[in-house]
Amino acid sequence: MRRLLALGAILLAWSGPLAGRLALADHAGTLQVNEQAGPFVLTVFTQPARLRTDDCQVSVVVMRLDRIHSVSDAEVRVGAVRRDGAGPPVAVVAAHGRGPLYEASLALPSAGGWTVTIEVTSPLGTGSSTFPLDVEAASWRVWWMTLGGIAAIGAVAGWLAWRWRRHGVGHGIVSRRRASSG
């Protein structure tokens, strides 16, 4: 029983830093734009809160201007250019996700200031919006934390396997039962 509690404590300690990240997985993110663009109202969110070159998610909600209805037959393009003009532009087509969301993952080649453009085309017409975005360099902390957690789980599993081979499976439980019944 103590072994299971120890293993549970290790897993809980390792997953603690990731819990906040997992809790945000279904969160809309940071509001960047909520404005009229042609015949649409565009609402744009980014996540995570601190954007990195390896993790920049853009979610776009396209609503009709004349009614409160989402537009599900639009093509949404997300483009980004460096504010200082250095480097190539980045452009992706957002995939239509759950409900009214169009979702895109931007792989930005460098940290710094970017200008993001959202372009929407549908049978209703076209619209676009731009906003500034500051992006940090990719973080190696997530990879080190993941590798450390895997190593800790492997060490505990190896120790348990060694102990069970040496003493036999259930050794502690059987000996305690015999001692109490004798």
Rosetta blueprint (number, residue, H / E / L):
1 M L
2 R H
3 R H
4 L H
5 L H
6 A H
7 L H
8 G H
9 A H
10 I H
11 L H
12 L H
13 A H
14 W H
15 S H
16 G H
17 P H
18 L H
19 A H
20 G H
21 R H
22 L H
23 A H
24 L H
25 A H
26 D H
27 H L
28 A L
29 G L
30 T E
31 L E
32 Q E
33 V E
34 N E
35 E E
36 Q E
37 A E
38 G L
39 P L
40 F E
41 V E
42 L E
43 T E
44 V E
45 F E
46 T E
47 Q E
48 P E
49 A E
50 R E
51 L E
52 R E
53 T L
54 D L
55 D E
56 C E
57 Q E
58 V E
59 S E
60 V E
61 V E
62 V E
63 M E
64 R E
65 L L
66 D L
67 R L
68 I L
69 H L
70 S E
71 V L
72 S L
73 D L
74 A L
75 E E
76 V E
77 R E
78 V E
79 G E
80 A E
81 V E
82 R E
83 R L
84 D L
85 G L
86 A L
87 G L
88 P L
89 P L
90 V E
91 A E
92 V E
93 V E
94 A L
95 A E
96 H E
97 G L
98 R L
99 G L
100 P L
101 L E
102 Y E
103 E E
104 A E
105 S E
106 L L
107 A L
108 L L
109 P L
110 S L
111 A L
112 G E
113 G E
114 W E
115 T E
116 V E
117 T E
118 I E
119 E E
120 V E
121 T E
122 S E
123 P L
124 L L
125 G E
126 T E
127 G E
128 S E
129 S E
130 T E
131 F E
132 P E
133 L E
134 D E
135 V E
136 E E
137 A L
138 A L
139 S L
140 W L
141 R H
142 V H
143 W H
144 W H
145 M H
146 T H
147 L H
148 G H
149 G H
150 I H
151 A H
152 A H
153 I H
154 G H
155 A H
156 V H
157 A H
158 G H
159 W H
160 L H
161 A H
162 W H
163 R H
164 W H
165 R H
166 R H
167 H H
168 G L
169 V L
170 G L
171 H H
172 G H
173 I H
174 V H
175 S H
176 R H
177 R H
178 R H
179 A H
180 S H
181 S H
182 G L
